[in-house]
Amino acid sequence: MELAPNYSFVFDFENDFIHEDTRHWMLRNWTWVFYSSGIYMLVIFGGQQFMLNRPKFELRGLLVIWNTMLAMFSIMGAFRTAPELFHVLRHHGLFHSVCVPSFIEQDKVSGFWTWLFVLSKLPELGDTIFIVLRKQPLIFLHWYHHITVLMYSWFSYTEYTASARWFIVMNYCVHSLMYSYYALRAMRFHPPRFISMLITTLQLTQMVIGCAINVWAHSFIQTPGRSCNISPMNIKLSIAMYFSYFVLFARFFYVTYLSSNARKGRRIAAPTSKTASTSRNDPRELDNILNGKQTTKVKAQ
């Protein structure tokens, strides 16, 4: 049985993918992660000080373009990586999906979009520029999320971490919906509330599955006679990251949808104007929390 699915079409740039070259490049340039993270921190916190006594920018047009591009990229990534995961699960089982990095080494399509996924975490740091220039509160979750995902993704690619196929497919799929939602909001469309709840639920589900995959990976590497291409250090870093995300998003879900303040706020925030300020539990705040942009007072977009 083939390890790669039978793709109906393969682009030339996918067919030209050579995983060894990209791995060597990532190993040679691993310091980019720390330089980028350092510059990122200086820019966002320095930018906050720069904007302190200046009027905010709306940037609606740029937001539409930015979110639409990220949505299209995520949709394409999901369509090019998910078939490999489903194929492996169906024909080779859970162990292979967690322990064998064939999605990079023997599948040019999935391998190429895996590499792009890691590289995309660098330009995604630009998300924060919109927060700074629009003078939205910059909370810990936002910059913590961006930096840890960038560092972990780069590290995992250099190790060919087999379980990463799960994380990449989940992230592409959730971001496809999430950035599409952002783009619609920036275009002044108002999707129903259940869409924002669905996105939060998918985020939480992603964290639970991420933790479960790491538990399975740990059990596989402890099994005598089985080789699993994931290091114990990677498992520790990954489960710590996913669990911390789960705690942060679970708290947001409770505060936004289940708490007494949330129920009270829904009654108060029955909108009379699309430009009115909304309460902290308005579903539009999801735009911020899903990328770490939580605010205590969110203006309608």
Disulfide bonds with the S-S distance in Angstrom:
Cys99-Cys228 1.94
